[in-house]
Amino acid sequence: SQDVREAFGKVPRHLFVPKVDIATAYTDQPVFIRWHAGTPISSSTQPTMMAIMAEQLHLEPGCRVLEIGSGTGYNAAILAHIVGDSGGVITVDIDQDIVDEASGNLSKAGDGDVEVVRGDGFEGFSAGQPYDRIMVTVGARDVSPHWVEQLKNGGIMVVPLWFKGFNLSVALEKRDGRP
């Protein structure tokens, strides 16, 4: 959509991945920022995947969005650009180093209005509920009941679920209290 294209055109990815060169920052690939025992555990997601997930959310100006998994903060900045000043984005991560880095990146990029909080993403962030949209950017084997509880009726949640060995981005709409 035009809104998603515009957000990617205006939010400078290189400010969110300062440890890579400009060319790498703008490739359509994930940029890994944290590893544990040689395995990547945090990244700036592949831009095409970010765009697909943003489209699945059907974002509108004024939406309140919860992002589970802060990464570099880039995705939260994209979401914030789309929902505008009348909306809001909260991103939560369990790792304080990631929270600090995402917060710093968002400030440098001029997106300081995004709220970055430390917490267990499985529990969502009840202090900011209810949300119009929830985007989960971490691998999930199931939908947390906390996310369902914190999503408004009629709201949309996008979750990358493992299914038969594949990671699929699934959009769920909450109706009658259930996704």
C-alpha positions in Angstrom: 0.0 0.0 0.0 1.0 3.6 -0.4 1.3 4.1 3.4 3.7 1.2 3.9 5.8 2.2 0.9 6.0 5.8 2.2 7.0 4.6 5.7 9.9 2.5 4.2 10.9 5.5 2.1 11.0 7.9 5.0 12.4 5.8 7.9 16.2 5.5 7.5 17.2 1.8 8.2 20.9 2.6 8.4 20.3 4.5 11.6 18.9 1.3 13.2 21.8 -1.0 12.0 24.8 1.2 12.6 27.3 -1.7 12.7 26.8 -2.5 9.0 27.7 -0.5 5.9 25.0 1.5 4.1 24.7 -1.0 1.2 24.1 -3.9 3.7 21.6 -1.8 5.6 19.4 -1.4 2.5 19.5 -4.9 1.2 16.3 -7.0 1.4 17.9 -9.2 4.1 17.7 -9.5 7.8 20.5 -7.8 9.7 21.4 -9.9 12.8 22.3 -7.8 15.9 22.6 -10.4 18.7 23.9 -14.0 18.9 23.9 -16.7 21.5 26.3 -19.6 21.1 26.6 -18.8 17.4 22.9 -18.6 16.8 21.3 -15.3 15.9 18.7 -14.3 18.5 17.7 -10.8 17.4 17.7 -8.9 14.2 16.3 -6.2 12.0 13.8 -8.3 10.0 14.0 -8.6 6.3 12.2 -5.5 4.9 9.9 -7.5 2.6 8.7 -9.5 5.6 8.2 -6.4 7.6 6.1 -4.9 4.8 4.0 -8.1 4.5 3.3 -8.1 8.2 2.5 -4.4 8.2 0.0 -4.9 5.3 -1.6 -7.9 7.2 -2.2 -5.5 10.2 -4.3 -3.1 8.0 -2.9 -0.2 9.9 -4.7 3.1 10.0 -3.8 6.5 11.4 -4.8 6.6 15.0 -4.2 2.9 15.7 -2.6 1.8 19.0 -0.1 -0.9 18.3 1.8 -3.3 20.5 5.0 -4.9 19.0 6.4 -8.0 20.7 10.1 -8.1 20.1 11.9 -4.7 19.8 14.9 -5.8 17.7 16.6 -2.6 16.5 13.5 -0.4 16.8 13.3 -0.1 13.0 10.0 -2.0 12.7 8.5 0.1 15.5 9.5 3.2 13.6 7.8 2.0 10.5 4.6 1.2 12.4 4.7 4.6 14.1 5.1 6.4 10.8 2.0 4.7 9.5 -0.2 5.2 12.5 0.9 8.8 12.8 0.8 11.3 15.7 -2.8 10.3 16.5 -1.8 6.7 17.1 0.9 5.1 19.2 3.4 2.3 19.3 4.7 0.4 22.3 7.4 -2.2 21.7 8.4 -4.7 24.4 11.4 -7.0 24.7 12.8 -9.2 27.5 16.4 -8.2 26.9 17.4 -4.9 28.5 20.3 -4.5 26.1 17.9 -4.7 23.2 15.5 -2.3 24.8 18.3 0.2 25.4 19.6 -0.1 21.8 16.2 0.1 20.2 15.4 3.2 22.3 18.6 4.9 21.4 18.1 4.1 17.7 14.6 5.4 17.8 15.8 8.7 19.4 18.6 9.1 16.8 16.0 8.6 14.0 13.6 11.1 15.5 11.0 8.5 16.6 11.3 9.1 20.3 7.5 8.9 20.7 7.7 5.1 20.4 7.6 3.6 23.9 10.2 0.9 24.4 9.7 -1.2 27.5 11.4 -4.2 29.1 9.1 -7.2 29.8 8.2 -10.7 28.8 6.6 -10.4 25.4 4.5 -13.5 26.1 2.7 -11.4 28.7 2.2 -8.5 26.3 2.1 -5.1 28.0 -1.1 -4.7 30.0 -0.4 -1.1 31.0 -1.0 0.1 27.5 -4.0 -2.0 26.6 -6.3 -2.2 24.8 -4.6 -2.3 21.4 -6.0 -2.0 18.0 -3.2 -4.1 16.5 -0.5 -6.4 17.8 2.5 -7.4 15.8 4.7 -10.3 17.0 8.2 -10.2 15.6 9.6 -13.1 17.5 9.1 -16.8 16.7 6.0 -18.2 18.3 4.6 -21.7 18.6 1.2 -20.5 19.7 -0.8 -17.3 20.5 -0.4 -16.0 24.0 -3.7 -15.6 25.8 -2.4 -12.3 27.1 -2.2 -11.0 23.6 -5.8 -12.0 22.9 -6.9 -10.3 26.2 -5.1 -7.1 25.4 -6.4 -6.8 21.8 -9.6 -4.9 21.2 -12.6 -6.8 19.8 -12.2 -6.3 16.0 -8.5 -5.8 16.4 -5.9 -7.6 14.3 -2.9 -9.6 15.5 -0.1 -10.8 13.2 2.0 -13.7 14.5 4.8 -15.7 12.8 3.7 -19.2 13.8 5.7 -22.4 13.3 3.7 -24.8 11.3 5.1 -28.2 10.0 8.6 -26.8 10.0 7.8 -23.5 8.4 7.4 -20.0 9.9 4.2 -18.5 8.5 3.0 -15.0 9.1 -0.7 -15.4 10.3 -3.2 -12.5 10.7 -5.9 -13.1 13.2 -8.9 -10.9 13.9 -10.4 -10.9 17.4 -14.2 -11.5 17.3 -16.4 -12.1 20.2 -13.3 -12.2 22.5 -11.5 -14.9 20.4 -9.0 -14.8 17.6 
